[in-house]
């Protein structure tokens, strides 16, 4: 497992079969990163299937309620909100959660 807060990592986390504990591992690493990057305005980015975005938000609320996370996806914000979203608008967050499709679309721009 690799993450941006770990030496020698390329900022990646695994995606594999369900039920292997990835969620709690990722949340643990985010809490660790939160302590190491205090004052850093850039949130971590979690990219997941759109059908799981609400699940991630629920797990964060359940296990690490102090983690400041936001779903950055049309299903969770108005079109006007999405148009006005800038990197500065994400400052203060620990985590931005988005979908595979939206992340790929942003890369194509």
N, C-alpha and C positions, 0 to 999 in steps of 0.2 A: 504494500500500500504506500502511496506517495502523496504528499500534499505540499503546498507552498510554504508551510511553516516548518517543514522538516528538512534538515540539511540534505543536499544532493537530490532533491525532488524536482520534478518537472511540473508540479501542480496538478497531478492526476489522481483520481480515485477510481476504484474498480466498479464495474457494473457486471453483475452476474446473476445467478439464480436467486429467487426470493428466499427469505428465511435464513440467510447466512449472517445476519447482524450488521449489514452495511449501514443502516440508518443510525444506529447507536454509535458506530465507529465514526461516521461523518460528523455527527453532533458532538462527539467528544473532541475531535480534531478542531471543530469550529470554536469550541470553548477554549481550547488550548491557544488557538490563533488569536482569539479575542484578547487574551492576556498578553500575548507577545506583541501584538500590533496595536496596542492602545494608542489612540490619537491619530491613527491612520484613517483617512477619509474614504478609502476604497473598500467596499464590502467584498466578501468572498462571493463567488458565483456558483450556484448549484443548478445544473441543467438536468431536467428529468422529463419523462413523458408527461404531456399535458394532463392526462388522466390521474396523475399522482401528485400534482401540485398541492391540492388541498390536503392530501394525506401528509405531505411534508410539513405544511403549516401546522397541522394538528399535532404531529409528533414533536415539533419544536415547542409548541405551547405546553405540551404535556411534560416533556423531559427537561427542557432548558428555557423556561419562560422569560428569563432575563436576556435571551438572545434577540436582538432587534432584526427581524426578518420581514421581507415584503415579497409578495408574489408580483412579478413584473410580467403580466400576461393580460391579453384582452378579456379573459374570463374574470379577472379580478379588478379591473379598472375601466373607467370610461374611455372612450376613444379620445376625448379631449385631454384627459389625464395622460394617456399614453403619448400623445403628440408633444406634450409639454415636458415629458420626462427627459432629464439631462443627467450626466454624471454628477453634477452638483446636487441634483435632486435626490440622489442616492446616498449622499454624505450622511453620516450618522448611523447608517445601517451596518449591521454585522454581516448580513447575508441577503443577497438578491436571488430569488428563485424564479426560473423561467423554463420554458419548454424547449425541447430539441428543435422543433420547427422554427420557433421565434429566434433562437440563437443562430440557426443556420441562415435564416433570412437576413439577420443583421450582418452576418459575415459576407453575404453576397452584395451588400450595398457598397 
